[in-house]
Amino acid sequence: MSQSVLSVRMDENVKRRFDAFCADAGMNASVAVNLFVRTVIREKKIPFEITGNDDPFYSEKNQSRLRASIEQLEAGLGVEHELIEVDDE
């Protein structure tokens, strides 16, 4: 099987800490990245949760509003509206 190179830029301190973790786990960074990539391909998703907690969209208050809205729609209490087209120009 032919090989290809993936080059990733990261903070020096982050790489040093990652390399140290990998060594403690008995592998190198290349093996760890390959494990990650193969897991993504197999599971067809990032194998851990990614959140944007500092983003207002993900605030508990906004998430609560979204859940309430979904419950209303599922209960048949929604109102249908025409789609609004937006020009990207």
C-alpha positions as CSV (number, residue, x, y, z in Angstrom):
1,M,0.0,0.0,0.0
2,S,1.4,3.4,-0.9
3,Q,1.9,6.0,1.8
4,S,1.1,9.7,1.8
5,V,2.2,12.5,4.1
6,L,-0.1,14.7,6.2
7,S,1.5,17.9,7.5
8,V,-0.2,19.6,10.4
9,R,0.8,22.9,12.0
10,M,0.4,23.3,15.7
11,D,1.7,25.2,18.7
12,E,5.2,23.9,19.7
13,N,4.1,23.4,23.3
14,V,1.0,21.4,22.2
15,K,3.1,19.2,20.0
16,R,5.6,18.5,22.8
17,R,2.8,17.6,25.2
18,F,1.1,15.4,22.5
19,D,4.4,13.6,21.8
20,A,4.9,13.0,25.5
21,F,1.4,11.6,25.8
22,C,1.9,9.3,22.8
23,A,5.2,8.1,24.3
24,D,3.5,7.3,27.6
25,A,0.8,5.4,25.6
26,G,3.5,3.4,23.8
27,M,3.1,5.0,20.3
28,N,4.3,7.9,18.3
29,A,2.3,10.9,17.0
30,S,1.9,9.3,13.6
31,V,0.3,6.2,15.0
32,A,-2.0,8.3,17.1
33,V,-3.1,10.4,14.1
34,N,-3.6,7.2,12.1
35,L,-5.8,5.8,14.8
36,F,-7.9,9.0,14.8
37,V,-8.3,9.0,11.0
38,R,-9.2,5.3,10.8
39,T,-11.8,5.8,13.6
40,V,-13.3,8.8,11.8
41,I,-13.6,6.7,8.6
42,R,-15.0,3.7,10.3
43,E,-17.6,5.6,12.5
44,K,-18.2,8.3,9.8
45,K,-18.0,10.9,12.6
46,I,-15.5,12.7,14.8
47,P,-15.1,10.2,17.7
48,F,-15.7,12.7,20.4
49,E,-18.1,15.5,21.1
50,I,-17.2,19.0,19.8
51,T,-18.9,21.9,21.4
52,G,-18.7,25.6,21.1
53,N,-19.6,26.5,24.7
54,D,-18.4,30.1,24.3
55,D,-20.8,30.6,21.3
56,P,-24.2,32.0,22.4
57,F,-25.9,29.5,20.1
58,Y,-24.8,26.7,22.4
59,S,-25.9,28.4,25.7
60,E,-28.2,26.4,27.9
61,K,-30.9,29.2,27.6
62,N,-30.8,29.0,23.8
63,Q,-30.8,25.2,23.8
64,S,-33.8,25.2,26.1
65,R,-35.6,27.5,23.7
66,L,-34.8,25.2,20.8
67,R,-36.0,22.1,22.6
68,A,-39.3,23.9,23.5
69,S,-39.7,24.9,19.8
70,I,-39.1,21.3,18.7
71,E,-41.7,20.0,21.2
72,Q,-44.2,22.6,19.9
73,L,-43.6,21.6,16.3
74,E,-43.9,17.9,17.1
75,A,-47.2,18.7,18.9
76,G,-48.5,20.2,15.7
77,L,-48.4,23.8,17.0
78,G,-46.1,25.2,14.4
79,V,-47.0,27.7,11.7
80,E,-45.8,27.2,8.1
81,H,-44.1,30.2,6.4
82,E,-42.8,30.8,2.9
83,L,-39.1,30.3,2.5
84,I,-37.0,33.4,2.3
85,E,-34.4,33.4,-0.4
86,V,-31.1,35.3,0.3
87,D,-28.8,36.4,-2.4
88,D,-25.1,35.7,-1.6
89,E,-24.0,38.6,-3.7
